[in-house]
Amino acid sequence: MFQNYFKLAYRSLLANKLVSGINIIGLSIAIGCCIVVYLFLKNYYTLDDFHKNADRIFMVEYKVDRNGADEVWGRSPMPLGPALADNFPQVERAVRTELTGVKVYSGERVYDELLYFADPGFFDMFTFPLAQGSPAGMDEPDGVILSHEAAQKFFPEEEAMGKAITVSFEGKIKKALTVKGVAFPFPGNTGLRFDLLMGFAAGEPLGLTEPDNWAAMTRATFVQLQPGADPAAFEKSMSPFIAQHNAANPDLHIKSFVLDNLKSPNPGAYSVINRPTEAAHPLVYVIFGGVALVLFALSCFNYINISLGNSAKRLKEIGVRKVVGGRKRQLVIQFMSENLLLCCIALLLGVAFTQAVLVPYFNSVMVQKISFSLTENAGIWAFLLGLLAFTGVASGAYPALYISSFQTVSIFRGRSSFTNKSKLTRSFLCLQFVVAFGAVIGGVLFYSLAGEWKKQSWGYQPEGTLVVRLDEAEQYELLKNAALQNPDIQYIAAATNHVGESRMLTKIYIGGQEKEVVRFEVGEGYFEALGLKLSQGRFFDPARKAEDGLSVVVNQQFLKENNWETPAGHQLRSRGKTYDIVGVVDDFKIAPTGMLKPTVFYLSEEASTAFLAIRYAPGTGGKVESYMKNAWGKLDAGTPFNFFHQNLVFDNFFQEFNTVSTLFGYIAGLALLISCMGLFGLASQNYAARLKESGIRKVLGASAREIILQANRGFLTLLLIASVVATAICFGGFQVMAKMAADFIGDVRPGVLPYLLANGLVFFVAAVAVSWQSWRLAGVMPGETLRSE
């Protein structure tokens, strides 16, 4: 019996090639996107649970009181790990990690990387097997272990094991390291990862770790508890160490320590500040799940619309089958069989589309990688079967139940009909295009953000400044002496961190109240070299160096947030010292999005210099660049000249943002494609239903324009309604999102142009979808269509 059902289903698909093709393509695209979202969310939900002992590994975090509210931080006092291992038998091992920014020189290339320091036992606690070498290599002072990705990056055509790389630590010390191990590729669900790894003790001579300083904080402290140990009881037993830290660091009063499991993070773990490993954020599930749901819903709407629109052709078939004894249940099974066969074909195409296109593209734009294997991932089979069943029911149940419910007498009397003008079909089509309009508007808004950010004022003139990244602080004086001999160079200054390239968030205290600000450490002449504008007071002065050691310069936003008109007479405390505010600069662009943050400039120490900023005369940028490159070659011929022009400082951000924008653009394009395929299918049915009507109208003198307008008036009305609804939703949604993400996107508010462009694009594509059938309808010959009348 079922064999007959599928034979009939197969014949029905062949008899309706256009309708079947539209449904299969739409469903295959949606299924492919659902598979990718499933693979990504599966990885995301199981972050770090591949570690053998993940259920017994805990991060030690701390809780502080911030203006009456609890705030949890992922860092911890540096001596805490060894103290816990020494004093508590339930601690099997403790491992601390710290990280620092480094420049890696390999051949002619320079790479900006993060280097981790970790205690012995790192590879015993975490399941990061080595493809080459031994974990003992990280205990050597000059040994380093690389990730698989880093090894391929630094040594693309040769074995990395035993090779040497040169590493510059924060522009202070340059050191030659030997590769003592290379890890296997990390799993896709790795939240805790490293590219370069050294022993924790190696950071002490570099001034990057202070193992015995209770005031110093480390990136993370991990403890692995003994089997059966009670985490809650152990959490309470750590309280004696709170007083030890608070006594050493009175500016940071820890309220309590918190344990956070690696495999099963605490509720709200994603909100922990400086958490050493990523935690799943619920918004990610909403965004990616929403994308899959939208595309899937559009495909199902397509199937329902076209099936209902096509039902008029099958009314007599239904009537005849009921007359000869066919039951409603049999008709439902028949229609569902047709849908199931169609869904099976769509599933196969969707799997091929996922493997060939979607997975490679996703991995090219996302940090977390996914892999699609039907042999290595048993769960994917259950997901695919569930998806097939859900797709079959969601897309086919309503048409099957509705069409099979027609009464035999009504069918043969001509009282039962169902065309594309029905209220239900129009509602589904309108909903489809609300989603399509929304997706395209969102994509265009995303693209427009980058344009708006680029148009924002920098607050200074970025053209005319060359910035050199230094490997060692001692290079500053040598390059400065060379630069002073060039008449095209107007200002030269040192900096520990540089506007647009690196910034640091830090805590300050004003009248006992804690505030978070952006901290820059710069030398005399830095403001002039960058072109920052003074609005009040003064800049740092070489003649007042001793005084300026306890002075700071702030921006206008700093005054605004503290409700000050002038900085005169005001002070702030930072890192145990009190500073006078001696100057105010105009607000300037510290981030590519133009967001404003209270900013404080401190006088830097020469030993920490990492950047050399040079202001040159207009039109001399190329000459100055060549001059400084030659000076660098004389100073250090073994490493490449690492520099950039200030007006290009945000280019990397915009390249990455454009990549993400392209991803959203593809999603919007797929949504529009699926919707317009459905519109094309309905337009084809509309053409068949209106042949005789168009012939009569032509006989009565109607023009081609009038026939086209009459045939598509219903579609146009639905598109206009969908446009208004989607535009209103997107406009309101963007305003809400902009307020929630103000710290990231700044005060950017795109005008009406993105909305007009998005609506114009959808209307144009929709017009293309119906144009062919419309022109065919307008060109119909009355003699041929009315011959039988």
Buried (B, 14 or more C-beta within 10 A) or exposed (E): EEEEBBEBBEEBBEEBEEBBEBBBBBBBBBBBBBBBBBBBBBBBEBBBBBBEBBBBBBBBBBBBEEEEEEBBBBBBBBBBBBBBBEEBEBBBBBBBBBBBBBBBBBEEEBBEBEBBBBBBBBBBBBEBEBEBBEBEBBBBEBBBBBBBBBBBBBBEEEEBBEBEBBBBBBBBBBBEBBBBBBBEEBBBBBBBBBBBBBBBBBBBEBBBBBBEEBBBBBBBBBBBBEEEBEBEEBBEBBEEBBEBBBEBBEBBEBBBBBBBBBBEBBEEBBEBEEBBBBBBEEEBBEEBBEBBBBBBBBBBBBBBBBBBBBBBBBBEBBBEBBEEEBEBEBBBBBBBBBBBBBBBBBBEBBBEBBBEEBBEBBBEEBEBBBEBEEEEEEEBEEBBEEBBEBBBBBBBBBBBBBBBEBEBEEBBEEEBBBBBEBEEBBEBBBBBBBBBBBBBBBBBBBBBBBEBBEEBEBBBBBBBBBBBBBBBBBBBEBBBEBBEEBEBBBBBBBBBBBBBBBBEEBBBBBEEEBBEBBBBBBBBBBBBBBBBEBEBBBBBBEEBEEEBEBBBBBBBBBBEEBEBEEBEEBBBBBEEEEBBBBBBBBBBBBBBBBBBBBBBBBBBEEEBBBBBBBBBBEEBBEBBBEBBEEBBEEBBEEBBBBBBBBBEBBEEBBEEBBEEBBBBBBBBBBBBBBBBBBBBBBBBBBBEBBBBBBBBBBEEEBEBEEBBBBBBEBBBEBBBBBBEBBBEBBEEBBEEEBEEEBEEBBEBEBEEEBBEBBBEBBBEBBBEBBBEBBEBBBEBEBEEBBEEE
